[in-house]
């Protein structure tokens, strides 16, 4: 979709985007007019007071830019609660990262009575969560020193900054950002340092065009390793859209996976209205799994979202709804269809479980476990 077809922002939102552009411009001026795309993505999404997730614009739901699975239906959270209940031991808790509107916490806490913590970086979202959840949840400003229980990351990893790379006949380039005639633009330079070291580990097949673009999720790997250091016992559940490495770096995916979301429209220009749109990349679940094992965690399961939810009994939960109450049942059935359909969220979204001290086979992976593909 061309950005010219996207709806125009309100004057206040446009002013906020221009303020972020000034901030990005100042950083470019102090860095010889070049920053990595990972740094740009960090500024665009997380710069205090200005970034997409750090400012006050509505992001989720019909009035925002996208709708997540927990907002589609409480059946998602209720099915997930069954998996959580199997993992938790007495005295343990749930810690959710980036809880959005609080929809997932509300659904899970409707079926489980356990301590629930949220680590949220957006002050606007934190206020929405507090209005919805009240005193049933405690909010954290930083990771605890140790944790026992279940950590949830639903559509979190896809918004972590990624390095953008290009394989060419001349070598591996890092795609960065520059200012060109007053506009933000792509700018390539030879990759170096840790980025090049990790890039050379990938088996990239150069297409006939002579150029292959993709992303390297070093931030997500570091995040997973940090979680492994303070998880004493329990599991981490990562739910997001993405692939194993073989699919992620497939020869046919030569344009990468970067995508932007603005007012329920997806497009490919990450420089359009910085701070007002979401910028994401698909998750490399193989990289997350390797980072987890490096941190002393075990891979407990990996499956499509549809298979995971079916294993956790989402169809039984739907069957428990009264079909004669059409105002309630028909939306629930439509939402379940979207969560499970291969052409919707069922196949593109995956669930990865890693953990420590969990001996039983997890309910969500009793059938269709794809851990062997990681």
HELIX and SHEET records of a PDB file:
HELIX    1   1 UNK A    3  UNK A    5  5                                   3    
HELIX    2   2 UNK A   11  UNK A   29  1                                  19    
HELIX    3   3 UNK A   37  UNK A   46  1                                  10    
HELIX    4   4 UNK A   69  UNK A   72  1                                   4    
HELIX    5   5 UNK A   74  UNK A   87  1                                  14    
HELIX    6   6 UNK A  103  UNK A  111  1                                   9    
HELIX    7   7 UNK A  123  UNK A  133  1                                  11    
HELIX    8   8 UNK A  134  UNK A  136  5                                   3    
HELIX    9   9 UNK A  157  UNK A  159  5                                   3    
HELIX   10  10 UNK A  193  UNK A  199  1                                   7    
HELIX   11  11 UNK A  218  UNK A  230  1                                  13    
HELIX   12  12 UNK A  245  UNK A  248  1                                   4    
HELIX   13  13 UNK A  285  UNK A  294  1                                  10    
HELIX   14  14 UNK A  305  UNK A  311  1                                   7    
HELIX   15  15 UNK A  314  UNK A  319  1                                   6    
HELIX   16  16 UNK A  326  UNK A  340  1                                  15    
HELIX   17  17 UNK A  363  UNK A  365  5                                   3    
HELIX   18  18 UNK A  371  UNK A  373  5                                   3    
SHEET    1   A 4 UNK A  35  UNK A  36  0                                        
SHEET    2   A 4 UNK A 171  UNK A 180 -1                                        
SHEET    3   A 4 UNK A 163  UNK A 168 -1                                        
SHEET    4   A 4 UNK A 211  UNK A 216 -1                                        
SHEET    1   B 3 UNK A  35  UNK A  36  0                                        
SHEET    2   B 3 UNK A 171  UNK A 180 -1                                        
SHEET    3   B 3 UNK A 183  UNK A 190 -1                                        
SHEET    1   C 6 UNK A 138  UNK A 140  0                                        
SHEET    2   C 6 UNK A 115  UNK A 119  1                                        
SHEET    3   C 6 UNK A  93  UNK A  97  1                                        
SHEET    4   C 6 UNK A 147  UNK A 154  1                                        
SHEET    5   C 6 UNK A 231  UNK A 243  1                                        
SHEET    6   C 6 UNK A 283  UNK A 284  1                                        
SHEET    1   D 7 UNK A 138  UNK A 140  0                                        
SHEET    2   D 7 UNK A 115  UNK A 119  1                                        
SHEET    3   D 7 UNK A  93  UNK A  97  1                                        
SHEET    4   D 7 UNK A 147  UNK A 154  1                                        
SHEET    5   D 7 UNK A 231  UNK A 243  1                                        
SHEET    6   D 7 UNK A 349  UNK A 356 -1                                        
SHEET    7   D 7 UNK A 298  UNK A 304 -1                                        
SHEET    1   E 3 UNK A 265  UNK A 267  0                                        
SHEET    2   E 3 UNK A 259  UNK A 262 -1                                        
SHEET    3   E 3 UNK A 278  UNK A 280 -1                                        
END                                                                             
